[in-house]
Amino acid sequence: MADKDLRINEQIRVREVRLIREDGEQSIMSTQEALELAREQGLDLVEVAPQANPPVVKVLDYGKFKFENEKKVRDSKKKQKLLKLKEIRMQPKIDDHDLDFKSKHVRGFLAEGNKVKVTVRFRGRELAHTELGLDVLKDVLARIEGEYVMDKPPAMEGRFMSMVLSPRAKTGKPAKPADSAGSEAPAGEETPPVKQEG
């Protein structure tokens, strides 16, 4: 229940309440008695479970209680990291310099912790040569090697070919390449010979 819905002191207008003391002991008493008990301690009587029968109350410092609850809410919001989806658009006939510039943007967005949708837009007759768009996307991946995780591999959507990348988790482990386009063994590694049964 949100604190703004909690009734305190004279706002509690029921005949009797179940008081929970600091040591966890419970007792049913008149609201007036509970209120006097709270005043003696210089604290507030706070209704924590109004739906119970009788309603449950606690004696506490309401200002401090409210502050701590708000702090918990703020802290939980801080821990929630909002992932934004950024989009970078380009054309299949992109210049090398422009491709480098766009790749730096992709790298920057990933470094900030955002997801990135990289899109190639085809116009007119370019649709007949979608392989050019795939080459552009592969080129982008080569330029940002090791900084991404492939969420969605390159695929056509109408006049667009796009892929979605996520930032790589910052662990010390070397990650597997997510690019399914090239399945060749990395340079310097030989593929193990296949044993033939004879």
C-alpha positions in Angstrom: 0.0 0.0 0.0 1.3 3.5 -0.9 2.1 5.8 2.1 -0.3 8.4 0.8 -3.2 5.9 1.5 -2.0 5.2 5.1 -4.1 6.8 7.8 -2.4 8.2 10.8 -3.4 9.3 14.3 -6.9 10.9 14.4 -7.5 9.9 10.8 -8.0 6.3 12.1 -11.7 6.3 12.8 -12.5 2.7 13.9 -13.5 1.6 17.4 -10.7 -0.9 17.9 -7.4 -1.8 16.3 -4.7 -4.6 16.4 -1.5 -2.9 17.7 1.8 -4.5 16.7 4.5 -3.5 19.1 8.2 -3.2 18.3 9.0 -6.6 19.8 6.3 -8.1 17.5 3.8 -8.6 20.2 0.2 -8.0 19.2 -2.8 -6.8 21.2 -6.3 -5.6 20.3 -7.3 -2.4 22.0 -9.5 0.7 21.5 -8.1 3.2 18.9 -8.1 5.8 21.7 -5.8 3.7 23.9 -3.5 3.0 21.0 -3.4 6.7 20.2 -2.5 7.6 23.8 0.2 5.0 23.8 1.8 6.5 20.6 1.6 10.1 22.1 3.3 8.9 25.3 6.3 7.8 23.2 6.2 11.0 21.0 5.4 8.9 17.9 2.5 8.4 15.5 -0.1 5.7 15.2 0.0 4.4 11.6 -2.6 2.1 10.1 -0.6 -0.4 8.1 -3.3 -2.9 7.2 -6.7 -1.2 7.0 -8.4 -4.2 5.3 -7.8 -6.5 8.3 -10.4 -7.0 11.0 -9.7 -5.1 13.2 -7.3 -2.9 11.2 -3.6 -3.3 12.0 -1.7 -0.4 13.4 1.9 0.3 14.4 3.5 3.0 16.6 6.3 4.6 14.7 7.8 7.9 13.6 5.7 8.5 10.4 8.1 11.2 9.0 11.0 8.7 9.2 8.9 5.8 7.9 7.7 7.9 4.9 11.3 9.1 4.1 12.7 5.5 4.2 9.9 4.2 1.9 10.5 7.0 -0.6 14.2 6.2 -0.4 13.5 2.5 -1.2 11.4 3.5 -4.2 14.1 5.9 -5.5 16.8 3.3 -5.0 14.8 0.7 -6.9 14.3 3.1 -9.8 18.0 3.8 -9.9 18.7 0.1 -10.2 16.3 -0.2 -13.2 18.5 0.5 -16.2 16.4 1.7 -19.1 17.6 0.2 -22.3 17.0 2.5 -25.3 16.9 1.3 -28.8 18.9 3.6 -31.1 18.8 3.4 -34.8 21.5 4.1 -37.4 20.3 4.3 -41.0 22.4 4.1 -44.2 22.2 3.2 -47.8 23.9 0.3 -49.7 26.1 2.8 -51.7 27.7 4.3 -48.6 31.1 5.8 -48.8 33.9 4.2 -46.7 34.4 7.4 -44.6 30.7 7.6 -43.9 30.6 4.0 -42.9 33.5 4.6 -40.5 31.6 7.5 -39.0 28.4 5.5 -38.6 30.3 2.6 -37.1 31.7 5.0 -34.5 28.2 6.0 -33.6 27.1 2.4 -33.2 30.2 1.8 -31.0 29.3 4.9 -28.9 25.7 3.8 -28.4 26.7 0.3 -27.3 29.3 1.8 -24.9 26.4 3.8 -23.3 24.5 0.6 -22.8 21.9 1.1 -25.5 20.7 -1.4 -28.1 21.3 -0.4 -31.7 19.3 -1.2 -34.8 21.4 -0.9 -37.8 19.3 -0.4 -41.0 20.2 -0.3 -44.7 17.5 1.4 -46.8 17.0 0.3 -50.4 15.6 2.7 -53.0 14.2 1.8 -56.4 16.4 -0.7 -58.3 18.7 -1.2 -55.3 16.1 -3.7 -54.1 17.4 -6.1 -56.8 20.8 -6.1 -55.0 20.1 -6.7 -51.4 23.5 -8.5 -51.1 25.1 -5.0 -51.1 23.2 -4.1 -48.0 24.3 -7.4 -46.3 27.9 -6.5 -47.2 27.5 -3.1 -45.6 26.1 -4.6 -42.4 29.0 -7.2 -42.3 31.4 -4.3 -42.7 29.9 -2.5 -39.7 30.2 -5.7 -37.6 33.9 -6.0 -38.6 34.5 -2.4 -37.5 33.0 -2.9 -34.1 34.3 -6.4 -33.5 34.1 -7.6 -29.9 31.8 -4.9 -28.7 28.4 -6.3 -29.5 26.0 -9.3 -29.0 23.8 -10.0 -32.0 20.1 -9.9 -30.9 18.6 -10.2 -34.4 20.7 -11.1 -37.4 20.4 -9.1 -40.7 16.9 -9.6 -42.2 14.8 -7.9 -44.8 11.7 -5.9 -43.7 10.1 -4.4 -46.7 12.6 -1.9 -48.3 14.9 -2.2 -45.2 17.5 -4.7 -44.1 18.3 -4.4 -40.5 19.9 -6.1 -37.5 19.8 -5.4 -33.8 22.8 -5.4 -31.6 23.2 -5.3 -27.8 26.1 -4.1 -25.7 28.5 -6.9 -24.6 28.3 -7.8 -20.9 31.4 -6.5 -19.3 33.0 -9.7 -18.1 36.5 -10.9 -18.6 35.5 -13.9 -20.7 36.1 -13.7 -24.4 32.7 -14.0 -26.1 31.8 -16.2 -29.0 31.4 -14.2 -32.3 27.6 -13.7 -32.8 28.0 -13.1 -36.6 26.6 -16.2 -38.2 27.5 -14.9 -41.7 31.1 -16.1 -41.6 31.6 -19.5 -40.1 35.3 -19.8 -41.1 37.9 -20.6 -38.4 39.6 -17.5 -37.1 43.0 -16.6 -38.5 45.8 -18.6 -37.0 43.6 -21.6 -36.1 43.4 -24.7 -38.1 40.3 -26.9 -38.4 40.9 -30.3 -36.9 41.3 -33.1 -39.5 38.3 -35.4 -40.0 39.1 -39.0 -39.1 38.1 -41.4 -41.7 37.0 -44.9 -40.8 38.4 -47.6 -43.0 
